[in-house]
Amino acid sequence: MKVSFISSAVFGALLFGVAASNPVAAQTAAAVRIPTAFEQTAITNEKNLIEAKRKDDGAFFKSTLADDFSLVGIDGQLLTGEEAAGGLGDSDLAELSPYDMKVVALGDAGAVVTYDAVVREAPQEDQGPPPRYQHFSSVWVKVDGQWKLKFHQATATHWGDW
């Protein structure tokens, strides 16, 4: 009787350990979280920005960028004003596929949106293509009831072993 109880306890512990360490179970639990309305608004704003970047949509940038918008490009350079607005669009983009978007609320009138993306574009003259894997961060603020992009940064990320 004592051996049977111990065997059952060991079997139960092993079964629990296998189930708890199952990555599919962990992913399923994480995938169930539904973004709040605020988070969804921020994500929609960012997806609209991504689409505008692909099209080099000057009208979108003019209506969406804050007056004091600034941009840190993949080269690490800080751009402001018209130079920053001009640095956002890229009609040479063949792919900009975001994944793992996250939103950090900055009260009711601001949000930071961060995500990773696969980027593919034609190489520029005398340069290779930009880093394929990049991390993006955007700061969105509400100005007179409208969401405006105040800051955007692209950072190269490494994929694989170093």
Secondary structure by P-SEA (a helix, b strand, c coil): caaaaaaaaaaaaaaaaaaaacaaaaaaaaaaccccaaaaaaaaaaaaaaaaaaaccaaaaaaccccbbbbbccccccccaaaaaaaccccccccccccbbbbbbccccbbbbbbccbbbbccccccccccccbbbbbbbbbccccccccbbbbbbbbcccc
